[in-house]
Amino acid sequence: MGRRLHAACLLASCAVAWAVPARAADQSLVDAAKKEGAVTWYTTQIVNQFARPAAEIFEKKYGVKVNYARSDATDIILRVSNEAKAGRALADVFDGTSSVPALKAEGLTAKFIPDSAKRLPARFIDAEGQWVAGNFYVHQPIFNTELIKRGTEPRKYEDLLDPKWKGRMSWSSLNSSSSAPGFIGIALAHMGEEKGMDYLRKLAAQNITPVNFAARQVVDQVVAGEYPMTLQAFHHHAVISAAQGAPVEWIPFEPAMAVLSVIAVARDAPHPNAARLFVDFLMSEEGQKLLRDSDYIPVDPAIPARDPKLKPETGGFRAVYLTPEQLLAGLPKWAAVFRAIFR
């Protein structure tokens, strides 16, 4: 991912919200969904944090049962693909940062953008109409405030090369945007290929500790004081932990990597109308506020994050928004750079 993609992402991040007001779901769609009676949702969202509350509110509002199954992106891809090959599709709706584009590439997504999403900036809607972003994640460094005094933390990428940080940093080694490959991707986007690779070679001399855990667990290690700082993690996790008394803060590096979590209707959805109504609900003002209240970052520009500083536009920092397709295309290269330079 070089300067051209970087520029395209930044231009997309400045897109103006469509001048379409939020609206209630079409009554004919509601009636058709009620006749179907249920919707099956394969989700990457945390059950207690969002999936269960969203299902309960939707059921109460429309009288349509939500059957949800929580898995990681890889499992969702395998499950939907295998069900399609067996000719017995079960999922009506699925979501994630990387699962949807993979399934889209297999021709397993339906073309559908709900009316409730048409007020959003263009960067949150698939140009081919196959998905819409419900929330997004921002990856930033996180540090332990008891091990690193506030005001002395690094404030930009170049600061990480200071000898005082040698051996004091960690990151997840998994193949993910919230891990070392993701940091490599944003560094290359920010600096360009030649300067970026030179920077990464210098960074490798800082002896960053690779941890074979997901980013949330790496943050927990920073909270516990095992590592003073981690370089690429979900910045809202630091806010959640700090609210519970943990000694952690996130650092507003620029540009940050913002990754879209998108949702799509399955091509062969057994309950196509209930699926469309459910996606419409998630993208409605009510659904977006529920995401905010569940400590996710909603895509609706009119709805701030629970901590407004978490959104680039209200937090005063710049971000590169990556579509799922850009993430899917970039990760193999970034992972290869990680293996070549840092392992």
C-alpha distance (Angstrom), angle and dihedral (degrees) to the residues before:
residue distance angle dihedral
M1 . . .
G2 3.81 . .
R3 3.76 139.3 .
R4 3.79 94.8 -65.7
L5 3.80 92.8 58.4
H6 3.79 90.0 41.3
A7 3.79 91.1 55.4
A8 3.78 92.0 45.7
C9 3.79 91.3 51.9
L10 3.79 92.2 49.5
L11 3.78 91.8 49.2
A12 3.78 89.7 49.9
S13 3.80 90.3 50.7
C14 3.80 89.0 60.3
A15 3.81 95.3 52.7
V16 3.79 114.6 132.0
A17 3.77 119.8 -116.7
W18 3.77 113.1 -104.8
A19 3.77 112.5 -103.8
V20 3.80 94.0 -119.7
P21 3.80 117.6 121.0
A22 3.79 123.0 -134.1
R23 3.79 111.4 -93.3
A24 3.77 139.8 -173.8
A25 3.78 119.9 -97.8
D26 3.80 115.8 -88.2
Q27 3.80 110.2 -93.3
S28 3.81 93.1 -133.0
L29 3.81 89.1 56.9
V30 3.80 90.7 48.6
D31 3.81 91.3 50.8
A32 3.82 92.8 48.0
A33 3.82 91.2 48.3
K34 3.80 91.5 50.8
K35 3.80 89.8 53.4
E36 3.81 89.8 54.5
G37 3.80 88.8 49.0
A38 3.80 100.7 -160.8
V39 3.79 146.0 44.2
T40 3.80 128.6 -157.3
W41 3.80 116.3 -143.8
Y42 3.82 124.3 -167.8
T43 3.79 103.7 -161.9
T44 3.79 142.1 178.8
Q45 3.81 91.3 -160.7
I46 3.80 118.4 110.8
V47 3.81 109.0 -96.3
N48 3.81 101.4 -137.2
Q49 3.79 93.4 36.5
F50 3.79 98.7 51.6
A51 3.82 120.1 -24.8
R52 3.80 97.4 68.5
P53 3.85 96.4 42.4
A54 3.82 91.1 47.0
A55 3.80 91.5 49.6
E56 3.79 93.0 48.6
I57 3.81 94.2 49.2
F58 3.82 92.6 46.8
E59 3.81 91.8 49.0
K60 3.79 91.8 50.0
K61 3.80 92.4 46.5
Y62 3.82 99.0 46.7
G63 3.79 107.7 14.1
V64 3.81 90.9 -121.6
K65 3.80 117.5 132.6
V66 3.83 116.9 -125.4
N67 3.79 115.9 -149.7
Y68 3.80 106.9 -168.2
A69 3.79 130.5 -173.9
R70 3.80 119.3 -170.1
S71 3.83 118.9 -146.9
D72 3.76 139.0 142.8
A73 3.80 119.5 -94.4
T74 3.81 95.2 -97.5
D75 3.79 92.9 53.5
I76 3.81 91.9 47.8
I77 3.81 91.1 52.5
L78 3.81 92.2 50.2
R79 3.78 94.0 44.2
V80 3.79 96.7 49.1
S81 3.82 92.6 42.3
N82 3.80 93.5 49.8
E83 3.80 92.5 46.4
A84 3.80 89.8 51.2
K85 3.81 92.1 49.7
A86 3.80 89.5 50.2
G87 3.80 90.3 51.1
R88 3.80 93.3 -121.9
A89 3.80 109.1 105.4
L90 3.81 112.2 -171.8
A91 3.80 104.4 171.0
D92 3.78 120.5 86.0
V93 3.80 97.1 179.0
F94 3.81 134.0 16.2
D95 3.79 134.8 179.1
G96 3.80 143.6 -174.0
T97 3.78 144.7 113.7
S98 3.80 96.5 -90.6
S99 3.82 107.7 9.1
V100 3.80 96.8 73.6
P101 3.83 98.5 54.6
A102 3.80 90.9 47.9
L103 3.80 90.9 51.9
K104 3.79 90.7 42.9
A105 3.81 88.6 55.6
E106 3.82 87.9 54.8
G107 3.79 90.4 53.1
L108 3.81 92.9 -112.7
T109 3.82 99.0 125.9
A110 3.79 127.5 84.9
K111 3.78 124.9 -133.4
F112 3.80 105.8 -108.3
I113 3.79 136.1 135.1
P114 3.82 113.6 176.3
D115 3.78 120.9 -130.4
S116 3.80 88.3 -120.3
A117 3.82 89.8 65.1
K118 3.79 97.8 51.5
R119 3.81 92.1 87.6
L120 3.81 91.2 63.9
P121 3.82 130.2 100.2
A122 3.79 112.1 -89.5
R123 3.82 93.0 -113.1
F124 3.82 89.6 71.3
I125 3.81 95.4 56.1
D126 3.79 126.9 70.7
A127 3.79 110.4 -115.1
E128 3.81 88.3 -137.0
G129 3.81 92.8 49.4
Q130 3.81 95.9 -117.6
W131 3.83 100.2 119.2
V132 3.79 144.6 10.8
A133 3.81 127.3 -152.4
G134 3.79 115.7 -116.9
N135 3.79 98.1 -178.6
F136 3.77 139.3 -11.0
Y137 3.79 138.6 -140.9
V138 3.79 128.1 -137.4
H139 3.80 120.5 -152.8
Q140 3.80 118.5 -148.8
P141 3.82 138.6 150.6
I142 3.81 116.0 -85.8
F143 3.81 125.5 -159.2
N144 3.78 139.6 -169.7
T145 3.83 108.2 -113.2
E146 3.80 92.4 -153.0
L147 3.81 92.7 56.1
I148 3.80 97.5 37.2
K149 3.78 116.3 40.5
R150 3.80 114.3 -126.9
G151 3.79 109.6 -102.0
T152 3.80 93.7 30.6
E153 3.81 97.0 73.4
P154 3.83 119.0 111.4
R155 3.80 112.5 -91.6
K156 3.81 102.5 -168.9
Y157 3.79 140.0 24.5
E158 3.80 94.5 -96.8
D159 3.82 90.9 55.5
L160 3.80 89.4 67.5
L161 3.81 89.1 70.9
D162 3.81 91.8 65.7
P163 3.84 108.3 117.4
K164 3.82 90.4 -127.4
W165 3.82 89.7 73.3
K166 3.80 94.9 53.0
G167 3.80 109.7 126.3
R168 3.81 92.7 1.8
M169 3.82 99.9 93.4
S170 3.80 134.1 80.1
W171 3.78 139.1 -178.0
S172 3.76 138.5 177.6
S173 3.80 113.8 -92.5
L174 3.82 94.2 -153.5
N175 3.80 120.4 116.9
S176 3.79 96.3 -102.0
S177 3.79 142.4 112.5
S178 3.82 88.2 -113.6
S179 3.81 91.4 55.8
A180 3.80 138.7 62.8
P181 3.84 94.3 -66.5
G182 3.81 89.8 55.8
F183 3.79 91.7 52.4
I184 3.79 89.2 49.7
G185 3.79 90.4 51.1
I186 3.79 95.3 52.8
A187 3.82 91.9 43.9
L188 3.80 90.6 54.5
A189 3.81 91.4 45.6
H190 3.79 91.0 50.1
M191 3.80 99.0 44.2
G192 3.77 104.4 25.6
E193 3.79 126.7 -116.9
E194 3.81 101.7 -69.8
K195 3.80 99.6 39.6
G196 3.79 90.9 37.5
M197 3.80 94.0 55.1
D198 3.80 90.5 46.7
Y199 3.81 89.4 51.7
L200 3.80 92.4 48.8
R201 3.80 92.4 51.6
K202 3.79 89.3 53.7
L203 3.80 90.6 46.1
A204 3.81 90.2 53.8
A205 3.81 88.6 64.5
Q206 3.84 88.0 63.6
N207 3.81 90.8 75.8
I208 3.80 98.1 -127.7
T209 3.81 110.7 -164.8
P210 3.83 112.9 -121.8
V211 3.80 112.9 -144.8
N212 3.79 121.1 -164.0
F213 3.81 93.9 -140.5
A214 3.78 135.9 97.0
A215 3.81 116.8 -92.0
R216 3.83 94.4 -101.1
Q217 3.80 90.6 58.2
V218 3.80 91.1 47.4
V219 3.82 88.9 54.3
D220 3.80 88.4 50.8
Q221 3.81 88.1 55.2
V222 3.80 89.8 52.5
V223 3.81 88.8 49.7
A224 3.82 89.1 52.2
G225 3.80 91.1 50.3
E226 3.79 96.4 -114.5
Y227 3.80 89.4 125.6
P228 3.82 126.7 18.1
M229 3.81 93.3 -142.2
T230 3.80 143.7 8.1
L231 3.78 119.7 -155.6
Q232 3.81 106.7 -149.5
A233 3.78 120.8 32.0
F234 3.80 142.7 124.3
H235 3.79 103.1 -76.7
H236 3.82 93.1 -152.4
H237 3.82 88.4 63.1
A238 3.80 88.2 65.5
V239 3.81 89.9 52.5
I240 3.80 92.1 48.9
S241 3.81 92.1 48.3
A242 3.81 93.8 44.5
A243 3.81 89.9 52.9
Q244 3.81 86.9 58.2
G245 3.80 91.0 52.8
A246 3.81 100.6 -94.0
P247 3.84 117.1 147.9
V248 3.82 96.7 -120.8
E249 3.79 138.2 117.7
W250 3.79 134.3 174.5
I251 3.81 124.4 -127.5
P252 3.83 121.5 -132.4
F253 3.80 100.4 -130.0
E254 3.81 115.4 178.5
P255 2.86 124.9 -101.6
A256 3.79 100.0 23.0
M257 3.78 123.1 -167.5
A258 3.81 112.9 -112.1
V259 3.80 115.0 -167.7
L260 3.79 123.9 -163.6
S261 3.79 121.8 -131.1
V262 3.79 104.3 -154.2
I263 3.77 137.5 -170.5
A264 3.79 130.3 -148.5
V265 3.78 140.0 -178.8
A266 3.80 114.6 -117.7
R267 3.80 116.3 -111.6
D268 3.81 92.7 -128.8
A269 3.80 97.1 32.8
P270 3.83 109.9 169.1
H271 3.82 87.8 -146.7
P272 3.83 103.6 34.7
N273 3.79 97.0 165.8
A274 3.79 94.4 46.9
A275 3.81 87.6 47.6
R276 3.80 92.2 54.3
L277 3.79 92.2 45.4
F278 3.81 90.9 50.6
V279 3.81 92.9 51.1
D280 3.80 89.1 47.1
F281 3.81 88.8 53.0
L282 3.81 93.8 50.2
M283 3.80 90.2 51.2
S284 3.80 94.9 44.9
E285 3.78 122.5 99.4
E286 3.80 88.1 -101.5
G287 3.81 93.0 52.6
Q288 3.79 93.2 45.4
K289 3.80 91.9 50.8
L290 3.79 89.2 50.1
L291 3.81 89.3 54.6
R292 3.80 89.6 50.8
D293 3.80 92.2 48.3
S294 3.82 88.4 50.4
D295 3.83 90.3 57.7
Y296 3.79 95.2 -104.3
I297 3.81 122.6 125.4
P298 3.83 110.5 -110.7
V299 3.80 119.9 -144.2
D300 3.81 94.1 -138.5
P301 3.84 105.9 107.1
A302 3.81 90.0 -149.6
I303 3.81 92.7 59.0
P304 3.81 114.5 68.2
A305 3.76 123.4 -149.8
R306 3.78 114.5 -99.8
D307 3.80 84.5 -101.4
P308 3.84 102.8 37.1
K309 3.82 91.0 -153.5
L310 3.80 89.2 71.2
K311 3.81 93.2 72.0
P312 3.81 114.1 76.7
E313 3.81 92.6 -136.2
T314 3.80 94.4 53.0
G315 3.80 97.4 28.0
G316 3.79 94.4 59.6
F317 3.80 99.0 -121.3
R318 3.80 132.7 110.7
A319 3.79 123.2 -116.3
V320 3.78 137.5 -173.0
Y321 3.81 108.8 -135.8
L322 3.81 112.7 -146.1
T323 3.78 121.9 -158.6
P324 3.80 116.6 -140.0
E325 3.80 89.2 -107.1
Q326 3.82 92.1 54.6
L327 3.78 90.3 48.1
L328 3.79 92.6 48.4
A329 3.80 91.0 49.5
G330 3.81 95.4 44.4
L331 3.79 103.4 44.9
P332 3.84 98.0 72.9
K333 3.82 91.1 54.5
W334 3.81 94.0 44.5
A335 3.80 91.0 48.1
A336 3.82 89.9 51.2
V337 3.81 90.4 52.5
F338 3.80 89.5 49.4
R339 3.81 92.1 52.7
A340 3.80 92.7 45.5
I341 3.81 98.2 47.3
F342 3.80 109.0 23.0
R343 3.82 105.7 32.8
